[in-house]
């Protein structure tokens, strides 16, 4: 006897997939809504932009690096390893050394403490760096020493590193003239020793295998936070240097001052470079 069993109904795979995607989407939406209520929208944006990126440090680690920023200036080239044969100008000297030192105080006229670096590499790009350093800092020092009753306070420190065959030099100077506000000036030089060329921030980010968009998001968020802090202080009557978070100066391709140390990139916006202020913003990735 033949028994005819009912045919098994065909599963609509497309419908199942759509149904599953719908469920997952709803779950994600509920989670985001819950996090928004718990953290607040701004904090959630920060967590998404920074925490879920190629930047692996915690906020506490970044804050510790920022707090210790001033301690990195030791007027020296840190110990390094490289297999590149670097052509020095003076074989008896380090690749970066202090060539101009001045520590002098003249009452009512000046108080200076300077350690100006020299990059001991024989090529045209480095020669241009050294000439810029000399014209910017040594000439200012000599003019200060000739001044009378100027009440000038002028200090300068530097630090240099070589990591992954990138020479990185940062110079920090503080200048106060008479009754004017103190001015903080920071200048950096970054040179690819292997390829004999200046290296940009974007190239360095890629060399460190970081995502450019992640780094830009961190810069934007840090500047937005500082802008809000300044706005709050202004409402309390404090005269603070104002930032414009929409300024193109914060774009990676326009960020000129950065320094490499212990695998970290310090991106610096020193407003005293162009204005009479000691305000600066520091973003570390």
C-alpha positions as CSV (number, residue, x, y, z in Angstrom):
1,X,0.0,0.0,0.0
2,X,1.4,3.4,-0.9
3,X,1.2,6.0,1.7
4,X,1.4,9.6,0.5
5,X,2.9,11.8,3.1
6,X,2.2,15.6,3.0
7,X,5.0,17.5,1.4
8,X,7.2,19.6,3.7
9,X,6.6,23.3,3.2
10,X,9.6,25.1,1.7
11,X,11.4,27.6,3.9
12,X,11.4,31.1,2.5
13,X,15.1,31.8,3.2
14,X,14.8,35.5,2.1
15,X,12.0,36.1,4.5
16,X,13.9,34.5,7.4
17,X,17.0,36.7,6.7
18,X,14.9,39.8,6.6
19,X,13.2,38.8,9.8
20,X,16.5,38.2,11.5
21,X,18.0,41.5,10.4
22,X,14.9,43.3,11.7
23,X,15.2,41.7,15.1
24,X,19.0,42.5,15.3
25,X,18.3,46.1,14.2
26,X,15.6,46.5,16.9
27,X,17.9,45.0,19.6
28,X,20.8,47.4,18.6
29,X,18.3,50.4,18.6
30,X,17.1,49.4,22.1
31,X,20.7,49.1,23.3
32,X,21.7,52.5,21.9
33,X,18.6,54.1,23.4
34,X,19.4,52.7,26.7
35,X,23.1,53.8,26.6
36,X,21.9,57.3,25.5
37,X,19.7,57.5,28.6
38,X,22.5,56.2,30.9
39,X,25.5,58.1,29.5
40,X,23.9,61.0,27.7
41,X,24.2,61.7,24.0
42,X,27.6,63.5,24.1
43,X,29.3,60.9,26.1
44,X,27.9,58.1,23.9
45,X,29.2,59.9,20.8
46,X,32.6,60.0,22.5
47,X,32.5,56.3,23.3
48,X,31.6,55.5,19.7
49,X,34.2,57.8,18.2
50,X,37.1,56.9,20.4
51,X,36.4,53.7,22.3
52,X,35.4,51.8,19.2
53,X,38.3,52.9,17.1
54,X,41.9,51.8,16.4
55,X,43.0,53.9,19.3
56,X,43.5,51.4,22.1
57,X,44.4,53.4,25.2
58,X,41.9,54.2,27.9
59,X,41.0,57.7,28.7
60,X,42.9,57.4,32.0
61,X,46.0,56.5,30.1
62,X,45.6,59.5,27.8
63,X,45.1,61.8,30.7
64,X,48.2,60.5,32.4
65,X,50.3,61.2,29.3
66,X,48.9,64.7,29.0
67,X,49.6,65.4,32.7
68,X,53.2,64.3,32.2
69,X,53.8,66.3,29.0
70,X,56.0,68.9,30.6
71,X,58.3,66.2,32.0
72,X,59.4,65.0,28.6
73,X,61.7,68.1,28.0
74,X,65.1,66.9,29.1
75,X,67.3,68.8,26.5
76,X,68.6,65.6,24.9
77,X,68.2,62.9,22.3
78,X,66.8,59.8,24.0
79,X,68.6,56.5,23.5
80,X,67.6,54.8,20.2
81,X,68.3,51.9,17.9
82,X,68.6,52.2,14.1
83,X,70.4,50.3,11.3
84,X,70.6,53.4,9.2
85,X,74.0,54.9,8.4
86,X,73.4,58.6,9.3
87,X,75.9,61.1,7.8
88,X,76.8,63.5,10.6
89,X,78.3,66.9,10.3
90,X,80.4,66.3,13.4
91,X,81.1,62.6,14.0
92,X,82.1,63.3,17.6
93,X,78.6,64.6,18.5
94,X,75.2,63.1,19.0
95,X,72.6,63.3,16.2
96,X,70.9,66.0,18.3
97,X,72.8,68.0,20.9
98,X,72.6,71.3,22.7
99,X,74.8,73.8,20.8
100,X,73.7,77.1,22.6
101,X,73.2,77.3,26.3
102,X,72.6,80.5,28.2
103,X,71.5,80.9,31.9
104,X,71.7,84.6,32.9
105,X,69.8,87.0,35.0
106,X,70.1,90.8,34.9
107,X,67.9,92.7,37.4
108,X,65.0,94.6,35.7
109,X,66.2,93.6,32.3
110,X,66.0,89.9,31.6
111,X,66.0,86.4,33.0
112,X,66.9,83.8,30.4
113,X,67.5,80.0,30.6
114,X,68.0,78.5,27.2
115,X,69.1,75.2,25.7
116,X,68.9,75.4,22.0
117,X,69.3,72.2,19.9
118,X,71.2,71.4,16.8
119,X,70.5,68.5,14.4
120,X,73.8,66.9,13.5
121,X,72.9,65.5,10.1
122,X,74.5,66.6,6.8
123,X,71.7,67.3,4.3
124,X,69.8,70.3,2.9
125,X,66.5,69.7,4.7
126,X,68.2,69.4,8.1
127,X,70.3,72.5,7.3
128,X,67.1,74.4,6.7
129,X,65.8,73.2,10.1
130,X,68.9,74.3,11.9
131,X,68.9,77.7,10.2
132,X,65.2,78.2,11.2
133,X,66.0,77.2,14.8
134,X,68.9,79.7,14.9
135,X,67.0,82.6,13.5
136,X,63.9,82.0,15.7
137,X,65.6,81.3,19.0
138,X,69.3,82.3,19.1
139,X,68.7,85.7,17.5
140,X,65.9,86.4,20.1
141,X,68.3,85.4,22.8
142,X,71.0,87.7,21.6
143,X,68.6,90.6,21.3
144,X,67.3,89.9,24.8
145,X,70.8,90.0,26.2
146,X,71.2,93.5,24.7
147,X,68.0,94.8,26.2
148,X,67.8,97.2,29.2
149,X,64.9,97.4,31.6
150,X,62.7,95.2,29.5
151,X,61.7,92.7,32.3
152,X,62.0,89.8,29.8
153,X,61.7,86.2,30.9
154,X,62.8,83.8,28.2
155,X,63.2,80.0,28.6
156,X,63.7,77.2,26.1
157,X,63.8,73.4,26.4
158,X,63.7,70.6,23.9
159,X,63.5,66.8,23.5
160,X,64.4,64.6,20.6
161,X,63.6,60.9,19.8
162,X,64.3,58.4,17.1
163,X,61.6,55.8,16.8
164,X,61.0,53.6,13.7
165,X,63.7,55.6,12.0
166,X,61.7,58.8,12.5
167,X,63.7,61.6,14.0
168,X,61.3,63.8,16.1
169,X,62.3,67.1,17.7
170,X,60.2,69.3,19.9
171,X,61.1,72.8,21.1
172,X,59.2,74.6,23.8
173,X,59.9,78.2,24.7
174,X,58.2,80.6,27.1
175,X,58.5,84.3,26.6
176,X,57.2,87.1,28.8
177,X,58.0,90.7,27.9
178,X,57.2,93.5,30.3
179,X,53.6,93.6,31.3
180,X,52.4,91.5,28.4
181,X,51.0,88.1,28.9
182,X,53.2,85.0,28.8
183,X,53.6,83.5,25.4
184,X,54.1,79.7,24.9
185,X,55.7,78.8,21.6
186,X,56.1,75.2,20.4
187,X,57.8,74.1,17.3
188,X,58.5,70.5,16.0
189,X,60.5,68.9,13.3
190,X,59.9,65.4,12.0
191,X,62.2,63.7,9.6
192,X,62.2,60.2,8.0
193,X,65.8,59.0,8.2
194,X,65.3,56.0,6.0
195,X,63.7,57.9,3.1
196,X,65.5,61.2,3.7
197,X,62.4,63.4,3.7
198,X,60.2,65.4,6.0
199,X,57.2,63.3,7.2
200,X,53.7,64.6,7.6
201,X,51.3,63.8,10.4
202,X,49.1,61.8,8.1
203,X,52.0,59.7,6.9
204,X,53.1,59.2,10.5
205,X,49.6,58.1,11.5
206,X,49.6,55.5,8.7
207,X,53.1,54.4,9.6
208,X,51.8,53.7,13.1
209,X,48.9,51.7,11.5
210,X,46.3,54.0,13.0
211,X,43.1,54.9,11.2
212,X,43.2,58.5,10.0
213,X,39.4,59.0,10.6
214,X,39.8,57.7,14.2
215,X,42.6,60.2,14.9
216,X,40.6,63.0,13.3
217,X,37.6,62.1,15.4
218,X,39.7,62.3,18.6
219,X,41.1,65.7,17.6
220,X,37.6,67.0,16.9
221,X,36.3,65.7,20.2
222,X,39.2,67.1,22.3
223,X,38.9,70.5,20.7
224,X,35.1,70.5,21.2
225,X,35.6,69.7,24.9
226,X,38.1,72.5,25.3
227,X,35.9,74.9,23.4
228,X,33.0,74.2,25.8
229,X,35.3,74.6,28.8
230,X,36.4,78.0,27.5
231,X,32.8,79.1,26.9
232,X,31.9,78.1,30.5
233,X,34.9,80.1,31.9
234,X,33.9,83.1,29.7
235,X,30.5,83.1,31.2
236,X,32.1,83.3,34.6
237,X,34.1,86.3,33.5
238,X,37.5,84.7,32.8
239,X,39.4,86.0,29.7
240,X,40.5,82.8,28.0
241,X,41.8,82.3,24.5
242,X,38.9,81.2,22.3
243,X,38.9,78.2,20.0
244,X,36.9,77.7,16.9
245,X,36.2,74.0,16.6
246,X,35.3,74.5,12.9
247,X,38.7,76.0,12.0
248,X,40.6,74.0,9.4
249,X,43.7,74.3,11.5
250,X,42.5,71.1,13.3
251,X,42.4,69.0,10.2
252,X,45.1,66.4,10.1
253,X,46.5,67.7,6.8
254,X,46.9,71.2,8.4
255,X,48.4,70.1,11.7
256,X,52.0,71.0,11.7
257,X,53.3,70.4,15.2
258,X,53.5,66.8,16.4
259,X,56.0,64.8,18.3
260,X,56.7,61.0,18.7
261,X,57.7,59.4,22.0
262,X,57.3,55.9,23.3
263,X,55.0,55.0,20.4
264,X,52.7,57.9,21.1
265,X,52.0,60.8,18.8
266,X,51.6,64.2,20.6
267,X,49.6,66.5,18.4
268,X,50.0,70.1,19.6
269,X,48.1,73.3,18.9
270,X,50.1,76.0,20.6
271,X,48.2,79.3,20.1
272,X,51.1,81.3,21.3
273,X,52.9,80.5,18.0
274,X,50.8,83.3,16.5
275,X,49.3,85.1,19.5
276,X,50.3,86.4,22.8
277,X,49.0,83.5,25.0
278,X,50.2,80.5,26.8
279,X,47.1,78.5,25.9
280,X,47.6,75.2,24.0
281,X,45.7,72.1,23.2
282,X,47.3,68.6,23.3
283,X,45.9,65.5,21.6
284,X,47.7,62.2,22.1
285,X,47.1,59.1,20.0
